[in-house]
Amino acid sequence: MRFDVLTLFPELFAPFIEAGIARRAYASGQIVLKLWNPRDFAEGNYRRVDDRPFGGGPGMVMMAEPLARCLQAAQADRAQAQAGEAPVVLFSPIGAALNHAAVERWSAGAGAILICGRYEGIDQRFIDRHVTHQVSLGDFVLSGGEIAALALLDAVARLQPGVLNDEGSHQLDSFNPAVDGLLDCPHYTRPEEWDGQRVPPELLSGHHAQIERWRREQRLALTARHRPDLVASARAQGGLSRADEAVLAQLGEAARAGL
């Protein structure tokens, strides 16, 4: 799998691929990451990549030509490396929200070319001509697409075989549709008592079925309280058992009673 990133700040990516658990995906070669700076493909002594917007207004806009040349170089390099054609992804407020299901699709593919915008945006003509997908992290604005690209790369890297210490640990991640899409349960470690708070006795019981039942109830309770939409989605997809529904009914009764 190969990702090419077009960014004016390639130095932001080095710490990410050299530290933390995600580095395993890059050190092993499971994911190949190549960085491309549009400034290297700009003309003139100043290697200008932005200009004032037509019609006036604040800020600057990234020019189409340096981006197009940079993209063509990345695509040619992918072809030479036999990495295959790849979707061209722009991180944008109008894009589809990045979620776990989308991350799983990206993690199972051949990679992508990620466009990291800056300033007030990118010349729309480049977007219309070259961009195949637009992705958003949420309803907020970042200074550029680099943080969004890093988020996608991290999420994809941790799903690669051998990256996590426990191969099954991501199976119970929050939002995982392969399980039920619910939030994850709380986690505890040593010591058994900290700051006057004790670990729930169920986790200390050594009774596997009891532990699993407690974790399931906690997942249901957290999701019902904070993301009821995920409960509704799990129910619609047949991901809830009769026991789950009984727990949710009890939670609803307790909430109505003010407990």
C-alpha positions in Angstrom: 0.0 0.0 0.0 1.3 3.4 -0.9 0.3 6.9 0.1 1.6 10.0 -1.7 1.1 13.3 0.1 1.2 16.7 -1.6 2.1 19.2 1.2 3.9 22.5 1.6 5.1 21.2 5.0 6.6 17.7 4.5 8.6 18.1 7.7 5.4 17.7 9.7 5.2 14.0 8.7 8.7 12.8 9.8 8.0 12.6 13.5 4.8 10.6 12.8 6.4 7.8 10.8 9.5 7.6 13.1 7.7 7.4 16.5 4.8 5.7 18.1 3.1 2.4 17.2 2.2 3.5 13.7 5.9 3.6 12.7 5.8 -0.2 12.5 3.6 0.0 9.4 6.2 2.2 7.7 9.3 0.4 9.0 8.0 -2.9 7.7 7.1 -1.5 4.3 3.4 -2.4 4.7 2.7 1.3 3.9 5.0 3.3 1.7 4.8 7.1 2.3 6.1 9.6 -0.2 6.0 13.3 0.3 5.8 15.8 -2.5 6.1 19.6 -2.1 4.2 21.7 -4.7 6.8 24.4 -4.2 9.3 22.2 -6.0 7.2 22.4 -9.1 6.5 26.2 -9.0 8.2 28.7 -11.3 10.2 31.8 -10.6 12.8 32.7 -8.1 10.3 32.7 -5.2 8.7 29.3 -6.2 5.3 30.9 -5.6 2.4 28.5 -5.0 -0.4 31.0 -4.0 -1.9 34.2 -5.3 -4.7 36.6 -4.5 -8.3 35.4 -5.2 -10.2 36.8 -8.1 -13.1 38.9 -6.9 -11.1 40.1 -3.9 -11.4 39.0 -0.3 -9.0 38.0 2.5 -6.2 35.5 2.2 -4.5 33.7 -0.6 -5.5 30.8 -2.8 -3.2 27.9 -3.9 -2.5 28.0 -7.6 -3.6 25.2 -9.8 -0.5 24.8 -12.0 2.1 23.9 -9.3 -0.3 21.5 -7.8 -1.0 19.9 -11.1 2.7 19.4 -11.9 3.3 18.0 -8.4 0.4 15.6 -8.8 1.6 14.5 -12.3 5.1 13.8 -10.8 3.5 11.7 -8.0 1.4 9.7 -10.5 4.3 9.1 -12.8 6.4 7.9 -9.9 3.6 5.5 -8.8 3.4 4.2 -12.3 7.1 3.6 -12.5 6.9 1.8 -9.1 3.9 -0.2 -10.4 1.9 1.0 -7.4 -1.1 1.4 -9.6 -3.6 4.2 -10.1 -4.8 5.8 -6.9 -7.7 8.0 -5.9 -6.8 11.7 -5.4 -8.1 12.8 -2.0 -8.6 16.4 -0.9 -9.4 17.2 2.7 -12.2 19.6 2.6 -15.2 20.9 4.6 -17.6 19.6 1.9 -16.1 16.1 2.0 -17.7 13.0 3.5 -17.0 12.6 7.2 -14.1 10.1 7.9 -15.4 7.2 10.0 -14.3 3.7 10.9 -16.0 2.1 7.9 -14.2 4.5 5.5 -10.9 3.8 7.3 -11.4 0.1 6.8 -12.0 0.6 3.1 -8.8 2.7 2.8 -6.8 0.2 4.8 -7.8 -2.6 2.4 -6.9 -0.7 -0.8 -3.8 0.2 -2.6 -3.4 3.6 -1.1 -4.2 7.1 -2.3 -2.7 10.5 -3.2 -3.6 13.0 -0.4 -3.8 16.7 -1.2 -3.2 19.0 1.8 -4.6 22.4 1.1 -3.5 25.6 2.8 -4.4 29.3 3.0 -8.0 30.1 1.9 -8.2 27.1 -0.3 -7.3 25.6 -3.7 -8.1 26.9 -7.1 -11.4 25.2 -7.9 -10.2 24.3 -11.4 -7.6 21.9 -10.0 -10.3 20.3 -7.8 -12.7 19.9 -10.7 -10.0 18.4 -13.0 -8.1 16.1 -10.6 -9.8 15.4 -7.3 -11.8 12.1 -7.1 -12.7 12.1 -3.3 -13.1 14.8 -0.7 -12.9 13.9 3.0 -13.7 15.9 6.2 -12.6 15.3 9.8 -15.6 17.2 11.1 -17.3 20.6 11.3 -14.3 22.7 12.1 -11.5 24.4 10.2 -7.8 23.5 10.4 -4.9 25.6 9.1 -4.2 23.0 6.5 -4.8 19.4 5.4 -1.7 17.9 7.1 -3.4 17.1 10.4 -6.3 15.4 8.5 -3.8 13.4 6.4 -2.0 12.3 9.5 -5.3 11.2 11.1 -6.1 9.1 8.1 -2.6 7.6 7.9 -2.6 6.7 11.6 -6.0 5.1 11.4 -5.0 3.1 8.4 -1.6 2.1 9.8 -3.0 0.6 13.0 -5.2 -1.7 11.0 -2.3 -3.3 9.2 -1.3 -6.8 10.4 1.4 -6.8 13.0 1.2 -3.1 13.9 -0.7 -3.6 17.1 0.7 -5.9 19.8 -2.6 -7.8 20.0 -4.0 -8.6 16.5 -7.5 -8.5 17.9 -7.3 -5.3 19.9 -8.8 -3.2 17.1 -11.8 -5.5 16.8 -13.4 -3.9 19.9 -12.5 -0.3 18.9 -15.3 2.3 19.1 -17.4 2.6 15.9 -16.2 -0.8 14.5 -19.1 -1.9 12.3 -17.7 -5.4 12.1 -18.7 -5.9 15.7 -21.7 -3.6 16.4 -20.6 0.0 16.0 -20.9 0.8 19.7 -18.5 2.8 21.8 -15.7 0.9 23.6 -16.0 0.1 27.3 -13.9 1.8 30.1 -10.5 0.3 30.8 -8.5 0.0 34.1 -5.0 -1.1 35.1 -2.9 -1.4 38.2 -3.1 -0.4 41.0 -6.4 -1.7 42.1 -7.1 1.5 44.1 -6.1 5.0 43.0 -7.1 8.3 44.4 -9.8 6.7 46.4 -11.3 4.9 43.4 -11.3 1.2 43.0 -11.4 -1.0 39.9 -14.9 -2.4 39.3 -15.1 -5.8 41.2 -16.3 -7.6 38.0 -12.9 -7.1 36.4 -11.1 -8.6 39.4 -13.4 -11.6 39.6 -11.4 -13.8 37.3 -14.8 -15.0 35.9 -14.5 -14.6 32.1 -18.3 -14.6 31.4 -18.9 -12.1 34.1 -16.2 -9.8 32.8 -17.5 -10.0 29.3 -21.0 -9.3 30.5 -19.9 -6.2 32.4 -18.0 -4.9 29.4 -21.0 -5.4 27.2 -23.2 -3.6 29.6 -20.8 -0.7 29.9 -20.5 -0.4 26.1 -24.3 -0.3 25.9 -24.6 2.3 28.7 -21.9 4.6 27.4 -23.3 4.5 23.9 -26.9 5.0 25.0 -25.8 8.0 27.1 -23.4 9.7 24.7 -24.2 8.4 21.2 -27.8 7.1 21.0 -27.6 7.3 17.2 -25.1 4.5 17.3 -27.5 2.3 19.3 -30.2 3.0 16.8 -27.9 2.0 14.0 -26.8 -1.2 15.7 -30.5 -2.1 16.3 -31.4 -1.4 12.7 -28.5 -3.7 11.5 -29.5 -6.5 13.9 -26.4 -6.0 16.1 -28.3 -6.1 19.4 -29.4 -9.2 21.2 -32.4 -9.7 23.5 -30.0 -9.4 26.4 -28.8 -6.1 25.0 -32.3 -4.8 24.7 -33.1 -5.8 28.3 -30.0 -3.8 29.5 -31.1 -0.8 27.4 -34.6 -1.0 28.8 -33.2 -1.1 32.4 -31.0 1.9 31.6 -34.0 3.8 30.2 -36.1 3.1 33.3 -33.2 4.2 35.5 -32.9 7.4 33.5 -36.5 8.2 33.8 -36.4 7.5 37.5 -33.5 10.0 37.8 -31.0 7.4 39.0 
